[in-house]
Amino acid sequence: MADSSFDIVSKVDHQEVANAVNQAAKEISQRYDFKNVGARVELSGETITMAANSEERCKAVLDVLQTKLVKRGVSLKHLEYSDDGEPRASGKEYRLEAALTSGISSENAKKIAKIIRDEGPKGVKPTIQGDELRVTSKSRDDLQEVQRLLKGKDLDVALQFTNYR
């Protein structure tokens, strides 16, 4: 019998992110507590920018955005905040930027491969391929066990399991 395998990836669904940003912008424009504070959120390329006239309002905009992202199934682990997540003063307004990250860094890939080797079933082989991992085994049950193991771990990246064969 041939080996079974699956890939471990970390990809952002850009359409869902755009939808979440649009929903957040609409809610911010309609909410009473955001009137006349210059609050806004916008997506440009791989960066989401949040702005308001006070630090507290800027954090409230971030909270609205995070709520919308979670409702649309986008993991907050894909966001990497500038200035440790603290809004910084830029002229008369406070701004906070979040960059969208995708792919598994080589450092995280090594960590995941070590977890699979140490705690996973015997005969399962993780292989690092660029910014993703391929896991192979003779048994499909072992592969499902690896997926359960990784879902139970608190890792720095959001993982998806694709290409299961």
Residue pairs with C-beta under 8 A, 6 or more apart in sequence:
1 138
3 136
3 137
3 138
4 136
4 137
4 138
4 139
4 140
4 143
4 164
4 165
5 134
5 135
5 136
5 137
5 143
5 163
5 164
5 165
6 134
6 135
6 143
6 147
6 161
6 162
6 163
6 164
6 165
7 129
7 132
7 133
7 134
7 135
7 161
7 162
7 163
8 104
8 112
8 132
8 133
8 134
8 135
8 150
8 159
8 160
8 161
9 103
9 104
9 131
9 132
9 159
9 160
9 161
9 162
10 78
10 101
10 102
10 103
10 104
10 131
10 132
10 157
10 158
10 159
10 160
11 102
11 103
11 160
12 74
12 78
12 100
12 101
12 102
13 73
13 74
14 100
16 69
16 72
16 73
16 74
17 43
17 48
17 69
17 72
17 74
17 78
17 100
18 43
19 72
20 65
20 68
20 69
20 71
20 72
20 74
21 41
21 42
21 43
21 48
21 65
21 68
23 68
23 72
24 41
24 61
24 64
24 65
24 67
24 68
25 40
25 41
25 42
27 64
27 68
28 34
28 39
28 40
28 41
28 61
28 64
33 60
34 52
34 57
34 60
34 61
37 52
37 53
37 54
37 57
38 51
38 52
38 53
38 93
39 51
39 52
39 53
39 57
39 58
39 60
39 61
40 50
40 51
40 52
40 61
41 48
41 49
41 50
41 51
41 61
41 64
41 65
42 48
42 49
43 49
46 99
46 100
47 97
47 98
47 99
47 100
48 65
48 79
48 97
48 98
48 99
48 100
49 95
49 96
49 97
50 58
50 61
50 62
50 65
50 87
50 95
50 96
50 97
50 98
51 58
51 61
51 90
51 93
51 94
51 95
51 96
52 58
52 60
52 61
52 87
52 93
52 94
53 92
53 93
53 94
54 94
55 86
55 87
55 94
57 94
58 87
58 94
58 95
58 96
59 87
59 96
61 96
62 85
62 96
62 98
66 76
69 76
69 79
70 76
75 158
77 156
77 157
77 158
78 100
78 101
78 102
78 158
79 98
79 99
79 100
79 101
80 98
80 99
80 100
80 101
81 96
81 97
81 98
82 88
82 96
82 97
82 98
82 99
83 96
85 96
86 96
87 94
87 95
87 96
88 94
88 95
88 96
102 131
103 130
103 131
103 132
104 112
104 131
104 132
104 133
104 157
104 159
105 131
105 157
106 128
108 155
108 156
108 157
109 128
109 131
109 132
109 133
110 128
111 155
112 126
112 133
112 150
112 155
112 159
113 126
113 127
113 128
113 133
115 149
115 150
115 153
116 124
116 126
116 135
116 146
116 149
116 150
117 124
117 126
119 149
120 142
120 145
120 146
120 149
121 137
121 139
121 142
121 145
121 146
123 137
123 138
123 139
123 142
124 135
124 136
124 137
124 142
124 143
124 146
125 135
125 136
125 137
126 133
126 134
126 135
127 133
127 134
127 135
127 136
135 143
135 146
137 143
137 146
143 164
147 161
150 159
151 159
